[in-house]
Amino acid sequence: MALIAVEGAVKRYGSTLALDGVTLEVEAGACVALVGESGSGKTTLLRSINRLTELDRGRVVVRGEPVDSMDAVELRRSIGYVQQDGGLIPHWTCLDNASLVPALLGLGDPEEHGRDAIRAAGLDPAVFAERYPRELSGGQRQRVAIARAMAAGPDILLMDEPFGALDAITRNQARTTFTALRESLGVTAILVTHDMAEALEVATRIAVMRAGRIVLEAPAGQLLGEATGYAAELLDKSGVGP
């Protein structure tokens, strides 16, 4: 059984069809990249998994249970979520941000969980724990955002363009840190990106989206050989080709 299953997902925003019957299965331990241009439905699909977006038709099943039968707050606390801009609380320290979910879940010593997560994200808690987001570089803020998402030890991590706002060098470092962390913890991840090169670097499987549909889905290692049409255009735009 897939850890995450999306079945016939349909979502409209007024006259715009954001998801048009999307079906996707994500196995435990996988990292699936949702790739496509703006408006393709990537973020809507991602947010349907933790019920930040409610579907009009279809369903999402997580850990064998339909999400619409689950308490939305409890569901979200059980799934790590990284927004495009990190979403850190600006007037809280890095440690306060990283300790948030463990505290909400009532885990013992949430600050210890927060420090461990900051360290796992590649930052020294002794240096960064008491700093505020405004005192960090973009890459450091994004690492703290990943630490916050991972501090309670979730088995699922959702990431919406997590590296898109970073410069090239920092982006590469953040990708490397994320990949090492995900693999060491065995976390199942779904990553939204418009960058095919990024998807090929971090994902085990890639789903190419266009106009609310998945037009190609393949293991990352096979995508170059299978991409045609729109998927091939995305590869070309990202500077990646056979």
Secondary structure, DSSP 4 states (H G I P E B T S, - for coil): --SEEEEEEEEEETTEEEEEEEEEEE-TT-EEEEE-STTSSHHHHHHHHTTSS--SEEEEEETTEEGGGS-HHHHHHTSEEE-TT----TTS-HHHHHTHHHHHTT-SSHHHHHHHHHHHTT--HHHHTT--GGGS-HHHHHHHHHHHHHTT--SEEEEESTTTTS-HHHHHHHHHHHHHHHHHHT-EEEEEES-HHHHHHH-SEEEEEETTEEEEEEEGGGHHHH--HHHHHHHHHTT---
